[in-house]
Amino acid sequence: MDESSKKPAWQVSTKLRVRARSLRRNLTNAERIIWYAVRAHRLNGASFRRQAPIGPFIVDFVCQDEKLIIEIDGGQHFEDAQEKRDARRDAFLKGKGYRVLRFNNHDVMTNRRGVLEAIDAALAASPSPPSPARGGGGADASQAAPPSLSLPRKGGGNPQTTAALAASPSPPSPARGGGGPAASRAAEDSEPVR
């Protein structure tokens, strides 16, 4: 092997890496709130990175396993020129297979729980990777539209999101017949058979 094959080939420019490092050191308050909630596998066991370069862009948060990007937008993102840039950026990221969730700073600061529920629902709604044994990953699987999530308002709750959180998977328990808490809740909610 020659010397050049032993070194990693960085696909991210030095300038972009330095910029991402700087952004990681200087989080906004809204980004800090989300980071403390998702770091260290705290949200559904998902691994997130912050201020990560993807192509020519630096995204706020990314879960590579679930192909989910979270963007926290400040006031400048609501100007016409910036909205057009965001649309081009989102199109590029979706072309790479990512789903993009956008929240504004105000929502994060005033409705943290609702934002985290929406992120959790997006993680739960992630399609499982296609099985190579079945020849998965065809054109139909890659063209599936990402789920549409609505952000619940403070004090309220999105019934779909709340149901998704309540039905989070857990290992079967032999004491309960292997159904887990979701099955026992479903059994409690159903009417008795007469």
C-alpha positions as CSV (number, residue, x, y, z in Angstrom):
1,M,0.0,0.0,0.0
2,D,1.3,3.4,-0.8
3,E,1.2,6.3,1.7
4,S,-1.7,8.2,0.1
5,S,-4.1,5.3,0.6
6,K,-3.6,5.2,4.4
7,K,-4.7,8.8,4.9
8,P,-8.5,9.5,5.1
9,A,-9.8,11.3,2.1
10,W,-11.8,14.3,3.6
11,Q,-14.8,15.1,1.4
12,V,-15.4,18.3,3.5
13,S,-13.3,21.3,2.8
14,T,-11.1,22.7,5.6
15,K,-13.0,26.0,5.5
16,L,-16.3,24.2,6.0
17,R,-15.0,22.1,8.9
18,V,-13.6,25.2,10.6
19,R,-16.9,27.0,10.2
20,A,-18.8,24.0,11.6
21,R,-16.5,23.8,14.6
22,S,-17.1,27.6,15.2
23,L,-20.8,27.1,15.1
24,R,-20.6,24.2,17.5
25,R,-18.8,26.5,20.0
26,N,-21.4,29.3,19.6
27,L,-24.8,27.7,19.9
28,T,-27.9,29.9,20.0
29,N,-30.2,29.5,23.1
30,A,-32.7,27.6,21.0
31,E,-30.0,25.3,19.5
32,R,-28.7,24.7,23.1
33,I,-32.2,23.6,24.3
34,I,-32.5,21.1,21.4
35,W,-28.9,19.8,21.8
36,Y,-29.3,19.1,25.5
37,A,-32.5,17.1,24.7
38,V,-31.1,15.0,21.8
39,R,-27.4,14.6,22.7
40,A,-26.0,11.3,24.1
41,H,-28.8,9.2,22.7
42,R,-31.4,10.9,25.0
43,L,-34.2,11.0,22.5
44,N,-35.4,7.4,21.5
45,G,-31.8,6.3,21.5
46,A,-31.0,8.2,18.3
47,S,-27.5,9.5,17.8
48,F,-27.4,13.2,16.7
49,R,-24.6,15.3,15.6
50,R,-24.7,19.1,15.8
51,Q,-23.5,21.6,13.2
52,A,-22.5,18.9,10.8
53,P,-21.4,19.5,7.2
54,I,-23.4,17.7,4.5
55,G,-22.4,18.6,1.0
56,P,-21.8,22.4,0.8
57,F,-24.1,23.0,3.8
58,I,-23.8,22.9,7.6
59,V,-27.0,21.5,9.2
60,D,-28.0,22.3,12.8
61,F,-28.6,18.7,13.9
62,V,-28.5,15.4,12.0
63,C,-29.3,11.8,12.9
64,Q,-27.4,9.8,10.2
65,D,-29.1,6.5,11.1
66,E,-32.6,7.9,10.5
67,K,-31.6,10.3,7.8
68,L,-33.3,13.1,9.8
69,I,-32.1,16.7,9.9
70,I,-33.4,19.3,12.3
71,E,-33.0,23.0,11.5
72,I,-33.6,25.7,14.0
73,D,-34.4,29.0,12.2
74,G,-33.9,32.5,13.4
75,G,-35.8,35.5,12.2
76,Q,-33.6,36.0,9.1
77,H,-35.0,32.8,7.6
78,F,-38.4,34.4,7.1
79,E,-37.0,36.9,4.5
80,D,-37.9,36.2,0.9
81,A,-34.3,35.7,-0.3
82,Q,-33.4,33.4,2.7
83,E,-36.6,31.4,2.2
84,K,-35.5,30.7,-1.4
85,R,-32.1,29.6,-0.3
86,D,-33.7,27.4,2.4
87,A,-35.9,25.8,-0.3
88,R,-32.8,25.0,-2.5
89,R,-30.9,23.7,0.5
90,D,-33.9,21.5,1.5
91,A,-34.2,20.2,-2.1
92,F,-30.5,19.3,-2.1
93,L,-30.8,17.5,1.3
94,K,-33.9,15.6,0.3
95,G,-32.1,14.6,-2.9
96,K,-29.5,13.0,-0.6
97,G,-32.3,11.0,1.1
98,Y,-32.7,13.2,4.2
99,R,-35.9,14.4,5.8
100,V,-35.8,18.0,7.1
101,L,-37.7,19.3,10.1
102,R,-37.7,23.1,10.5
103,F,-38.6,24.9,13.7
104,N,-38.3,28.6,14.5
105,N,-36.5,29.9,17.6
106,H,-39.8,31.1,19.1
107,D,-41.3,27.7,18.9
108,V,-38.3,26.1,20.6
109,M,-38.2,28.7,23.3
110,T,-41.9,28.7,24.1
111,N,-43.0,25.1,23.2
112,R,-40.0,22.9,23.8
113,R,-42.1,19.9,24.7
114,G,-44.1,20.1,21.5
115,V,-40.9,20.5,19.4
116,L,-39.4,17.4,21.0
117,E,-42.6,15.5,20.5
118,A,-42.5,16.3,16.8
119,I,-38.9,15.2,16.6
120,D,-39.7,12.0,18.5
121,A,-42.6,11.3,16.2
122,A,-40.3,11.8,13.1
123,L,-37.9,9.3,14.6
124,A,-40.7,6.8,15.2
125,A,-42.0,7.3,11.7
126,S,-38.6,6.6,10.1
127,P,-38.9,3.9,7.5
128,S,-36.8,0.9,8.3
129,P,-34.0,0.2,5.9
130,P,-34.8,-2.2,3.0
131,S,-33.7,-5.7,3.4
132,P,-30.9,-6.7,1.0
133,A,-32.1,-10.3,1.1
134,R,-35.4,-9.2,-0.5
135,G,-33.7,-6.9,-3.0
136,G,-35.1,-3.9,-1.2
137,G,-34.4,-0.3,-1.9
138,G,-36.2,-0.1,-5.3
139,A,-37.5,3.0,-6.9
140,D,-40.8,2.9,-4.9
141,A,-39.0,2.8,-1.6
142,S,-36.8,5.8,-2.3
143,Q,-39.6,7.9,-3.6
144,A,-41.8,7.6,-0.5
145,A,-42.8,11.0,0.8
146,P,-41.6,12.0,4.3
147,P,-44.3,12.1,6.9
148,S,-46.0,15.4,7.6
149,L,-45.8,16.5,11.2
150,S,-47.7,19.2,12.8
151,L,-46.3,21.0,15.9
152,P,-48.6,20.7,18.9
153,R,-49.2,24.0,20.7
154,K,-48.3,24.6,24.3
155,G,-50.7,23.1,26.7
156,G,-52.3,21.0,24.0
157,G,-51.1,18.0,22.2
158,N,-51.2,16.4,18.9
159,P,-53.2,13.2,19.4
160,Q,-51.1,11.4,16.7
161,T,-47.8,12.4,18.4
162,T,-49.1,11.5,21.8
163,A,-50.2,8.2,20.6
164,A,-46.9,7.5,18.9
165,L,-45.1,8.4,22.1
166,A,-47.3,6.1,24.2
167,A,-46.8,3.2,21.8
168,S,-43.0,3.3,21.9
169,P,-41.5,-0.2,21.5
170,S,-40.3,-2.1,24.5
171,P,-38.9,-5.6,24.9
172,P,-41.5,-8.4,25.5
173,S,-42.1,-9.2,29.2
174,P,-42.8,-12.9,30.0
175,A,-44.8,-11.8,33.1
176,R,-47.3,-10.0,30.8
177,G,-47.4,-12.7,28.1
178,G,-44.8,-11.0,25.9
179,G,-47.0,-8.1,24.7
180,G,-45.2,-5.3,26.4
181,P,-46.8,-2.1,27.7
182,A,-48.3,-1.1,24.3
183,A,-50.2,-4.3,24.0
184,S,-51.4,-4.1,27.6
185,R,-52.6,-0.5,27.1
186,A,-54.4,-1.6,23.9
187,A,-56.1,-4.4,25.8
188,E,-57.2,-2.0,28.6
189,D,-58.6,0.4,26.0
190,S,-60.6,-2.2,24.1
191,E,-64.1,-3.2,25.3
192,P,-64.5,-6.6,26.9
193,V,-65.8,-9.3,24.7
194,R,-69.3,-10.6,25.8
